[in-house]
Amino acid sequence: MSTGPDPRPPLDGSRLPASVEVEGEVASTNAVVAERARAGGPDGLVVVAEHQTAGRGRLDRTWQAPAGTALTFSMLLRPDLPAARWPWIPLWTGYAVHTVLAPRLPGLGLKWPNDVLVESRKLAGILLERVETPTGPAAVVGVGLNVAQTRDELPVPEATSLALELGGAGGAPDRTELLAALVGSLTEHRPLLTRPADLRRAYADVCRTVGSAVRVELPGGGTLTGRAVDVDADGGLVVEGPTGREAVRAGDVVHVRAADL
């Protein structure tokens, strides 16, 4: 007797760009792509996993999602960019993801430096890693997007999924179609990496952190409280506090949280 269509079907590689490799279970797609990079893998290569067992976020935070419920993928970039521009890569990634999802999610926004939110609920995270290869440094940028998780399957209470935001499991989009759209958006918006002023304006327009009161937690226990007023030319968050304006870098921040001023 038929039980109906699979509510969480596997990814269909035949409907994905040729640059995308579909894996079953891996510890970390970023680690897989880093290996590919060292072995001479091409710019634009994407590895996606049906099940990522040891996904990593900033500051070595770990997480995982049940098989078939998320999009966990990493892209290899060999960017012709000065080192000072590399902090823009995760911000550019967030912008490309936002352009795909925003038409269906009016409350969507970006939290500096690496989160995609619906209102205050985390929908996706982004991780950039630099890899040294025989032909020069490569960038590995990973995306973890919650697609079909139920409330009980989410890693933290503050997270959400497309299924929850779009009306239950039936509202979750086809993961294959969505991945193809995301890879297409990253490809389409790739030129922004070489147009700093345009990227800065585009990102600031959809970054919910800009204009908000924030408490920035720094290594060693220090904090910076004030209003986030801008993202500077190097991708740093500019916070206006009691002693004036100060820019903080993603690599020097433990958390950025909402604050009351």
C-alpha positions in Angstrom: 0.0 0.0 0.0 1.3 3.4 -0.9 2.2 5.8 1.9 2.3 8.8 -0.3 5.3 11.0 -1.4 8.4 11.2 0.8 7.9 14.3 3.0 11.7 14.8 3.1 12.9 13.5 -0.3 16.7 13.3 -1.0 18.4 15.9 -3.1 18.1 15.2 -6.9 21.6 15.8 -8.4 20.2 15.7 -11.9 18.4 19.0 -11.2 21.4 20.8 -9.8 24.2 22.7 -11.6 27.2 20.6 -12.7 29.4 22.4 -10.1 27.4 20.7 -7.2 28.5 17.4 -5.7 25.9 15.7 -3.5 27.3 13.6 -0.6 25.3 11.4 1.8 26.8 11.8 5.2 29.9 13.9 6.1 31.2 15.4 9.3 31.6 18.9 7.7 31.1 20.1 4.2 33.6 22.9 4.9 36.2 20.2 5.7 35.4 18.3 2.5 35.7 21.4 0.4 39.0 22.4 2.1 40.4 19.0 1.1 39.2 19.6 -2.5 40.8 23.0 -2.5 44.2 21.7 -1.4 43.9 19.0 -4.2 43.3 21.7 -6.9 39.5 21.8 -6.9 38.0 24.5 -9.1 36.6 27.8 -8.2 32.8 27.6 -7.8 32.8 23.9 -6.6 29.9 23.2 -4.2 29.6 20.2 -1.9 26.2 19.6 -0.2 25.5 16.9 2.3 22.2 15.1 3.1 23.4 14.8 6.7 26.2 16.8 8.3 27.1 15.2 11.6 29.6 17.8 12.9 28.7 21.2 11.4 30.8 24.1 12.6 30.0 27.7 13.2 32.0 30.7 14.3 34.5 30.1 17.2 34.2 26.3 16.7 30.6 26.1 17.8 29.1 22.8 16.6 25.6 21.8 15.5 23.8 19.2 13.4 20.3 18.6 11.9 18.4 15.4 11.1 19.1 14.0 7.7 17.0 15.5 4.9 15.8 18.5 6.9 18.4 21.2 6.1 20.6 22.5 3.3 24.2 22.2 4.5 26.6 23.1 1.7 30.0 24.8 1.1 31.4 26.6 -1.9 35.0 26.9 -2.9 36.2 30.4 -4.0 39.6 31.4 -5.3 38.9 35.1 -5.1 41.2 37.7 -6.7 40.8 40.0 -3.7 43.2 41.7 -1.3 43.2 40.3 2.2 41.4 43.3 3.6 38.4 42.4 1.4 38.0 38.8 2.6 35.8 39.7 5.6 33.2 40.8 3.1 32.8 37.2 1.7 30.4 35.9 4.4 28.5 39.2 4.3 28.2 38.8 0.5 27.0 35.2 1.0 24.3 36.4 3.4 23.2 38.9 0.9 22.9 36.3 -1.9 20.9 34.0 0.4 18.7 36.9 1.4 17.8 37.7 -2.2 16.5 34.2 -2.7 14.4 33.9 0.5 13.2 37.4 1.0 10.3 37.3 -1.5 8.6 34.5 0.6 9.6 35.8 4.1 8.8 39.5 4.6 10.4 39.4 8.1 13.8 38.3 6.7 16.9 40.2 7.6 20.7 39.7 8.2 22.4 39.9 11.5 26.1 40.9 11.3 28.3 39.1 10.6 26.9 35.7 9.7 23.3 35.0 10.5 20.1 35.0 8.4 17.1 35.8 10.6 13.3 35.9 10.5 12.5 38.6 12.9 14.8 37.5 15.8 14.7 33.8 14.9 17.8 32.2 13.3 17.1 30.6 10.0 20.7 30.2 8.6 24.3 30.6 9.5 27.4 31.2 7.5 31.0 30.3 8.1 34.1 31.5 6.2 37.4 29.6 6.4 40.7 30.4 4.6 42.6 27.5 3.2 46.2 27.5 2.1 46.7 25.6 -1.2 49.6 25.1 -3.6 48.2 27.7 -5.9 47.4 30.3 -3.2 44.8 31.0 -0.6 41.3 29.7 -1.1 38.0 30.7 0.6 35.6 28.0 1.8 32.2 29.5 2.6 29.7 27.2 4.3 25.9 27.7 4.6 23.6 25.9 7.0 19.9 26.6 6.2 17.1 25.1 8.3 14.5 23.9 5.8 12.1 21.2 7.1 12.8 20.9 10.8 10.0 20.7 13.3 10.3 22.8 16.4 11.6 19.8 18.4 14.3 19.2 15.7 15.9 22.6 15.9 19.3 22.9 17.6 18.3 25.8 19.9 15.0 27.4 20.9 15.9 30.7 19.2 16.1 29.0 15.8 13.5 28.5 13.1 13.0 26.7 9.8 11.3 27.4 6.5 8.7 24.8 7.2 7.7 26.6 10.5 7.7 30.0 8.9 5.8 28.9 5.8 3.1 27.0 7.6 4.3 23.6 8.7 6.0 20.7 6.9 3.9 21.2 3.8 5.2 24.7 3.5 8.9 23.7 3.2 10.2 24.3 -0.3 11.8 21.6 -2.4 15.4 21.4 -1.2 16.8 20.7 -4.6 15.0 23.6 -6.2 16.1 25.8 -3.3 19.7 24.8 -3.5 19.8 25.4 -7.2 18.4 28.9 -6.6 21.0 29.6 -3.9 23.9 28.5 -6.0 22.5 30.6 -8.9 22.3 33.6 -6.6 25.8 33.3 -5.4 27.0 33.0 -9.0 24.9 36.0 -10.1 26.0 38.2 -7.3 29.7 37.2 -7.4 30.7 40.5 -9.2 29.7 42.4 -6.1 32.8 41.1 -4.4 34.8 43.3 -6.8 32.5 46.3 -6.4 33.0 47.3 -2.7 30.8 50.4 -2.7 27.9 48.5 -4.3 28.2 45.5 -2.0 28.4 47.8 1.1 25.2 49.5 0.1 23.4 46.3 -0.8 24.4 44.6 2.5 23.5 47.6 4.7 20.0 47.8 3.2 19.1 44.3 4.5 21.3 44.1 7.6 19.0 44.4 10.6 21.9 45.0 13.0 22.6 48.4 11.4 20.5 51.0 13.3 19.9 48.7 16.3 21.1 49.0 19.9 23.7 46.2 20.5 25.9 44.7 23.2 29.1 43.3 21.6 30.7 40.7 23.7 34.5 40.6 23.2 37.2 38.0 24.0 38.3 38.2 27.6 34.9 39.3 28.9 34.9 42.9 27.7 31.8 44.4 26.2 30.9 47.4 23.9 27.4 48.8 24.1 26.0 51.3 21.8 24.1 51.7 18.5 25.3 50.0 15.4 25.4 52.8 12.8 27.3 51.4 9.8 29.4 48.6 8.2 32.7 50.1 7.3 34.7 49.6 4.1 36.5 46.5 5.6 33.2 44.8 6.7 33.5 45.8 10.3 30.5 46.8 12.4 30.7 50.4 13.5 29.2 51.0 17.0 28.6 54.4 18.4 29.1 54.2 22.2 29.8 56.5 25.1 33.3 57.2 23.9 32.5 57.6 20.2 32.5 55.3 17.2 34.4 52.1 17.2 34.6 49.4 14.5 34.7 45.7 15.6 35.7 42.8 13.3 34.0 39.5 13.0 37.0 37.6 14.2 37.2 39.7 17.3 33.6 39.3 18.4 32.1 36.5 20.6 28.5 37.6 20.4 26.5 40.5 19.1 23.2 40.8 21.0 20.3 43.3 21.2 20.6 45.8 24.0 18.5 48.5 25.7 20.0 52.0 25.6 
